[in-house]
Amino acid sequence: MNSEPHPTNPKRVRFVELSAKALRALADGDLAGGSAEAGVALDPHFVGDRARWIFGYRADQLAGDPSAAPWITRAAVSEPDGAVVGDAGFHGPPDEDGMVEVGFTVVPGYRRQGYARAMLRALLVRAAAEPGVRTVRARVSADNTASLATVAGFGFTRVGEQGNERDGLVIVFEVPAEAIETGHPTASADTTAVPVEP
Ligand SMILES: CC(C)(COP(=O)(O)OP(=O)(O)OC[C@H]1O[C@@H](n2cnc3c(N)ncnc32)[C@H](O)[C@@H]1OP(=O)(O)O)[C@@H](O)C(=O)NCCC(=O)NCCS
């Protein structure tokens, strides 16, 4: 496992902001409204039960803290074909210690093609460029083999665990901003087509 882009088929993604209105539409199960608001054709996975819950949570978060807008989840669009392949972002702005936590989901039909790595790489490129970010955290369920494989090789080290075997063990990984390893980001993560900055 490593963080280098796939040698023959590197994936590239750009991010499209999901406004509070788009998030609320998705939380309400309104795929057409969410897509219209986002300006891209979102996948039905964006209105699955879990996605609706998460987007509702993020909409509430934005209502309470509009400054979170540049940080939280965005739609990830594959380049150059334009397919919406997932969503990814940080859980919020850097906390008082300069920590941001990543989150990412790939639409089932696009899994195992390198998109999660491309999305995570793009998030890490951004985090490394943000003066306010000192540490990036990833929390991964111990039984989430795919996610464990995704975070491997970017410089993350295991710093702890949460929960328990019965309720589900979560492994906590962190990487200092200056130790992030993203390989050759321009080969697989286009963060310039739609800037992630506000
Ligand atoms: C975890 C998830 C994002 C991976 O997305 P993906 O696009 O399939 O991942 P990639 O194709 O970029 O693969 C990344 C690594 O995971 C491995 N992987 C992906 N799916 C796997 C699976 N089902 N079993 C074992 N390994 C898997 C890949 O082989 C690759 O490792 P490698 O570089 O060593 O070969 C996706 O399965 C998903 O959205 N799951 C549900 C949401 C979730 O768990 N999000 C993460 C929360 S922390």
The ligand as an SDF file (V2000), in Angstrom:
LIG
                    3D

 48 50  0  0  0  0  0  0  0  0999 V2000
  -13.8640    3.2310    2.3030 C   0  0  0  0  0  0  0  0  0  0  0  0
  -14.1970    3.7050    0.8980 C   0  0  0  0  0  0  0  0  0  0  0  0
  -14.2620    5.2230    0.8990 C   0  0  0  0  0  0  0  0  0  0  0  0
  -13.1120    3.2360   -0.0830 C   0  0  0  0  0  0  0  0  0  0  0  0
  -13.3890    3.7820   -1.3550 O   0  0  0  0  0  0  0  0  0  0  0  0
  -12.7230    3.2230   -2.7030 P   0  0  0  0  0  0  0  0  0  0  0  0
  -12.8880    4.2710   -3.7410 O   0  0  0  0  0  0  0  0  0  0  0  0
  -13.2610    1.8760   -2.9880 O   0  0  0  0  0  0  0  0  0  0  0  0
  -11.2000    3.1060   -2.2940 O   0  0  0  0  0  0  0  0  0  0  0  0
   -9.9540    3.0680   -3.3080 P   0  0  0  0  0  0  0  0  0  0  0  0
  -10.3810    2.4290   -4.5850 O   0  0  0  0  0  0  0  0  0  0  0  0
   -9.3520    4.4250   -3.3890 O   0  0  0  0  0  0  0  0  0  0  0  0
   -9.0130    2.0780   -2.5660 O   0  0  0  0  0  0  0  0  0  0  0  0
   -8.2440    2.4930   -1.4420 C   0  0  0  0  0  0  0  0  0  0  0  0
   -7.6260    1.2720   -0.8340 C   0  0  0  0  0  0  0  0  0  0  0  0
   -8.6480    0.4770   -0.2080 O   0  0  0  0  0  0  0  0  0  0  0  0
   -8.6200   -0.8460   -0.6920 C   0  0  0  0  0  0  0  0  0  0  0  0
   -9.9940   -1.3100   -0.7020 N   0  0  0  0  0  0  0  0  0  0  0  0
  -11.0680   -0.6780   -1.2210 C   0  0  0  0  0  0  0  0  0  0  0  0
  -12.1710   -1.4040   -1.0050 N   0  0  0  0  0  0  0  0  0  0  0  0
  -11.7730   -2.5010   -0.3200 C   0  0  0  0  0  0  0  0  0  0  0  0
  -12.4710   -3.6190    0.2120 C   0  0  0  0  0  0  0  0  0  0  0  0
  -13.8010   -3.7450    0.0810 N   0  0  0  0  0  0  0  0  0  0  0  0
  -11.7560   -4.5660    0.8470 N   0  0  0  0  0  0  0  0  0  0  0  0
  -10.4260   -4.4460    1.0050 C   0  0  0  0  0  0  0  0  0  0  0  0
   -9.7040   -3.3940    0.5360 N   0  0  0  0  0  0  0  0  0  0  0  0
  -10.3900   -2.4390   -0.1170 C   0  0  0  0  0  0  0  0  0  0  0  0
   -8.0410   -0.7110   -2.0810 C   0  0  0  0  0  0  0  0  0  0  0  0
   -7.4880   -1.9330   -2.5280 O   0  0  0  0  0  0  0  0  0  0  0  0
   -6.9870    0.3510   -1.8470 C   0  0  0  0  0  0  0  0  0  0  0  0
   -5.8550   -0.2030   -1.2080 O   0  0  0  0  0  0  0  0  0  0  0  0
   -4.4890   -0.4090   -1.9830 P   0  0  0  0  0  0  0  0  0  0  0  0
   -4.0650    0.9420   -2.4480 O   0  0  0  0  0  0  0  0  0  0  0  0
   -3.6070   -1.0080   -0.9700 O   0  0  0  0  0  0  0  0  0  0  0  0
   -4.8130   -1.3190   -3.1150 O   0  0  0  0  0  0  0  0  0  0  0  0
  -15.5660    3.1500    0.3990 C   0  0  0  0  0  0  0  0  0  0  0  0
  -15.5480    1.7470    0.5670 O   0  0  0  0  0  0  0  0  0  0  0  0
  -16.7590    3.7360    1.1280 C   0  0  0  0  0  0  0  0  0  0  0  0
  -17.2590    4.7870    0.7390 O   0  0  0  0  0  0  0  0  0  0  0  0
  -17.2050    3.0830    2.1970 N   0  0  0  0  0  0  0  0  0  0  0  0
  -18.3500    3.5540    3.0020 C   0  0  0  0  0  0  0  0  0  0  0  0
  -18.0270    4.8590    3.7400 C   0  0  0  0  0  0  0  0  0  0  0  0
  -16.7870    4.7590    4.5930 C   0  0  0  0  0  0  0  0  0  0  0  0
  -16.5120    3.7460    5.2020 O   0  0  0  0  0  0  0  0  0  0  0  0
  -16.0300    5.8780    4.6160 N   0  0  0  0  0  0  0  0  0  0  0  0
  -14.8320    5.9790    5.3990 C   0  0  0  0  0  0  0  0  0  0  0  0
  -15.1270    6.4360    6.8030 C   0  0  0  0  0  0  0  0  0  0  0  0
  -13.6190    6.5880    7.7380 S   0  0  0  0  0  0  0  0  0  0  0  0
  1  2  1  0
  2  3  1  0
  2  4  1  0
  2 36  1  0
  4  5  1  0
  5  6  1  0
  6  7  2  0
  6  8  1  0
  6  9  1  0
  9 10  1  0
 10 11  2  0
 10 12  1  0
 10 13  1  0
 13 14  1  0
 14 15  1  0
 15 16  1  0
 15 30  1  0
 16 17  1  0
 17 18  1  0
 17 28  1  0
 18 19  1  0
 18 27  1  0
 19 20  2  0
 20 21  1  0
 21 22  1  0
 21 27  2  0
 22 23  1  0
 22 24  2  0
 24 25  1  0
 25 26  2  0
 26 27  1  0
 28 29  1  0
 28 30  1  0
 30 31  1  0
 31 32  1  0
 32 33  2  0
 32 34  1  0
 32 35  1  0
 36 37  1  0
 36 38  1  0
 38 39  2  0
 38 40  1  0
 40 41  1  0
 41 42  1  0
 42 43  1  0
 43 44  2  0
 43 45  1  0
 45 46  1  0
 46 47  1  0
 47 48  1  0
M  END
$$$$
